[in-house]
């Protein structure tokens, strides 16, 4: 007679006998543009890239528990990924690997020395038809490469032990300087910041229980903008240099950088490649210190949740944009024309579908991931409202459509509130309800992964 033992009992027996609770796989693909391409992040640039300082990469980390619990974290050395790309990649991966949308997290380092990505910052600068063709070809190739890197990570699955710890480094500084109503980008050492460096260690377990570091996932809340606007060379900026340094110090391991809620934080000092390298090395040194110290074992079921919430904008009409058609700032004129065109064809922007995601590993570690250029106020509020939890709070995830200021910052005004919307092609500042709608959604996805 054949005795059938339930799968859950088999898993429990395996854990009791000391078998690895998780399996993980990791992969990397080179996403450096093959030809000169317009770089994104600074509107002052007028021509395609003129070479490179570093290569750019997309990396995927897959973590699995049993056969039904799985998540994929994809990191990219890019200004951002729009939902027009992430939704396509997620759909293709779902068909080939059976994953749900909630199980896939995309994060972009927000380097300002990376290629223009189709669908992000659509009104940043005018482009020729030839330049648009290059950008379209890059986006198509990038989409395929993201699917590829996830597939390769799936094929790399092997037993691992995962642990987590936190460090701290302080080269980030709040950049919102000045009184309410006259805030400019500068240096504000008294403004809110979060210097946390969360580090997730993924250690492969080989034959005879041999161990080898397989992946290091780490994050920091700081704009990836050490290079100046007149630098037209491709680079991953400080985040790229940090990953390179960590991988150099840990041969065979893959370092994956997740940018946290640092949209109002700048590297300090900044302005050249030497500072980008120094900040990257400083961050890598802190990650190394954390890896060498005491860490907490990650254990428990993997759960994930993904929800979209509609965010509103402040009220505008055709007259609002008509009044800007003779503005001295070219960006306002371009933006006004684009908004009038949308109104005239019956397609004005009134709302935006904003993504919020959470991934938990039992009670050991939880990632909260929000779309857009999220300001540090969200990071600090989430950590306060979920005090006692081991958190990594990421911005720039799944869709980068605009800055996401808190209500406090919205009341103060400044670049993050309005001027940036001209380049992102959004009609107006976010409505005052934005922060509370986002936070309510954060609480909903967190409730589903507890």
Secondary structure in CASP SS format (residue, H / E / C, confidence):
PFRMAT SS
TARGET T0000
AUTHOR 0000-0000-0000
METHOD secondary structure of the structure
MODEL  1
X C 1.00
X C 1.00
X C 1.00
X C 1.00
X C 1.00
X C 1.00
X H 1.00
X H 1.00
X H 1.00
X H 1.00
X H 1.00
X H 1.00
X H 1.00
X H 1.00
X H 1.00
X H 1.00
X C 1.00
X C 1.00
X C 1.00
X C 1.00
X C 1.00
X E 1.00
X E 1.00
X E 1.00
X E 1.00
X E 1.00
X E 1.00
X E 1.00
X E 1.00
X E 1.00
X C 1.00
X C 1.00
X C 1.00
X C 1.00
X C 1.00
X C 1.00
X C 1.00
X C 1.00
X E 1.00
X C 1.00
X C 1.00
X C 1.00
X C 1.00
X C 1.00
X C 1.00
X C 1.00
X C 1.00
X C 1.00
X C 1.00
X C 1.00
X C 1.00
X E 1.00
X C 1.00
X C 1.00
X C 1.00
X C 1.00
X E 1.00
X E 1.00
X E 1.00
X E 1.00
X E 1.00
X E 1.00
X E 1.00
X E 1.00
X E 1.00
X C 1.00
X C 1.00
X C 1.00
X E 1.00
X E 1.00
X E 1.00
X E 1.00
X E 1.00
X E 1.00
X E 1.00
X E 1.00
X C 1.00
X C 1.00
X C 1.00
X C 1.00
X C 1.00
X C 1.00
X H 1.00
X H 1.00
X H 1.00
X H 1.00
X H 1.00
X H 1.00
X H 1.00
X H 1.00
X H 1.00
X H 1.00
X H 1.00
X H 1.00
X H 1.00
X H 1.00
X H 1.00
X C 1.00
X C 1.00
X C 1.00
X H 1.00
X H 1.00
X H 1.00
X E 1.00
X E 1.00
X E 1.00
X E 1.00
X E 1.00
X C 1.00
X C 1.00
X C 1.00
X C 1.00
X C 1.00
X C 1.00
X E 1.00
X C 1.00
X C 1.00
X C 1.00
X C 1.00
X C 1.00
X C 1.00
X C 1.00
X C 1.00
X C 1.00
X C 1.00
X C 1.00
X C 1.00
X C 1.00
X H 1.00
X H 1.00
X H 1.00
X H 1.00
X H 1.00
X H 1.00
X H 1.00
X H 1.00
X H 1.00
X H 1.00
X H 1.00
X H 1.00
X H 1.00
X H 1.00
X H 1.00
X H 1.00
X H 1.00
X H 1.00
X H 1.00
X H 1.00
X H 1.00
X H 1.00
X H 1.00
X H 1.00
X H 1.00
X H 1.00
X H 1.00
X C 1.00
X C 1.00
X E 1.00
X E 1.00
X E 1.00
X E 1.00
X E 1.00
X E 1.00
X E 1.00
X E 1.00
X E 1.00
X E 1.00
X E 1.00
X C 1.00
X C 1.00
X C 1.00
X E 1.00
X E 1.00
X E 1.00
X C 1.00
X E 1.00
X E 1.00
X C 1.00
X C 1.00
X C 1.00
X C 1.00
X C 1.00
X C 1.00
X E 1.00
X E 1.00
X C 1.00
X C 1.00
X C 1.00
X C 1.00
X C 1.00
X C 1.00
X C 1.00
X C 1.00
X C 1.00
X C 1.00
X E 1.00
X E 1.00
X E 1.00
X E 1.00
X E 1.00
X E 1.00
X E 1.00
X E 1.00
X E 1.00
X E 1.00
X C 1.00
X H 1.00
X H 1.00
X H 1.00
X C 1.00
X E 1.00
X E 1.00
X E 1.00
X E 1.00
X E 1.00
X E 1.00
X E 1.00
X E 1.00
X E 1.00
X E 1.00
X C 1.00
X C 1.00
X C 1.00
X C 1.00
X C 1.00
X C 1.00
X C 1.00
X C 1.00
X C 1.00
X C 1.00
X C 1.00
X C 1.00
X C 1.00
X E 1.00
X C 1.00
X C 1.00
X H 1.00
X H 1.00
X H 1.00
X H 1.00
X H 1.00
X H 1.00
X H 1.00
X H 1.00
X H 1.00
X H 1.00
X H 1.00
X H 1.00
X H 1.00
X C 1.00
X C 1.00
X C 1.00
X C 1.00
X E 1.00
X E 1.00
X E 1.00
X E 1.00
X E 1.00
X E 1.00
X E 1.00
X C 1.00
X C 1.00
X C 1.00
X C 1.00
X E 1.00
X E 1.00
X E 1.00
X C 1.00
X C 1.00
X C 1.00
X C 1.00
X C 1.00
X H 1.00
X H 1.00
X H 1.00
X H 1.00
X H 1.00
X H 1.00
X H 1.00
X H 1.00
X H 1.00
X H 1.00
X H 1.00
X H 1.00
X H 1.00
X H 1.00
X H 1.00
X H 1.00
X H 1.00
X H 1.00
X H 1.00
X H 1.00
X C 1.00
X C 1.00
X C 1.00
X E 1.00
X E 1.00
X C 1.00
X C 1.00
X C 1.00
X C 1.00
X E 1.00
X E 1.00
X E 1.00
X E 1.00
X E 1.00
X E 1.00
X E 1.00
X E 1.00
X E 1.00
X E 1.00
X E 1.00
X E 1.00
X C 1.00
X C 1.00
X C 1.00
X C 1.00
X H 1.00
X H 1.00
X H 1.00
X H 1.00
X H 1.00
X C 1.00
X C 1.00
X C 1.00
X C 1.00
X C 1.00
X C 1.00
X C 1.00
X H 1.00
X H 1.00
X H 1.00
X H 1.00
X H 1.00
X H 1.00
X H 1.00
X H 1.00
X H 1.00
X H 1.00
X H 1.00
X H 1.00
X H 1.00
X H 1.00
X H 1.00
X C 1.00
X C 1.00
X C 1.00
X C 1.00
X C 1.00
X C 1.00
X E 1.00
X E 1.00
X E 1.00
X E 1.00
X E 1.00
X E 1.00
X E 1.00
X E 1.00
X E 1.00
X E 1.00
X E 1.00
X C 1.00
X C 1.00
X C 1.00
X E 1.00
X E 1.00
X E 1.00
X E 1.00
X E 1.00
X E 1.00
X C 1.00
X C 1.00
X E 1.00
X E 1.00
X C 1.00
X H 1.00
X H 1.00
X H 1.00
X H 1.00
X H 1.00
X H 1.00
X H 1.00
X H 1.00
X H 1.00
X H 1.00
X C 1.00
X C 1.00
X C 1.00
X C 1.00
X C 1.00
X E 1.00
X E 1.00
X E 1.00
X E 1.00
X C 1.00
X C 1.00
X E 1.00
X C 1.00
X C 1.00
X C 1.00
X C 1.00
X C 1.00
X E 1.00
X E 1.00
X C 1.00
X C 1.00
X H 1.00
X H 1.00
X H 1.00
X H 1.00
X H 1.00
X H 1.00
X C 1.00
X C 1.00
X H 1.00
X H 1.00
X H 1.00
X H 1.00
X H 1.00
X H 1.00
X H 1.00
X H 1.00
X H 1.00
X H 1.00
X C 1.00
X C 1.00
X C 1.00
X C 1.00
X C 1.00
X E 1.00
X C 1.00
X C 1.00
X C 1.00
X H 1.00
X H 1.00
X H 1.00
X H 1.00
X H 1.00
X H 1.00
X H 1.00
X H 1.00
X H 1.00
X H 1.00
X H 1.00
X H 1.00
X H 1.00
X H 1.00
X H 1.00
X H 1.00
X C 1.00
END
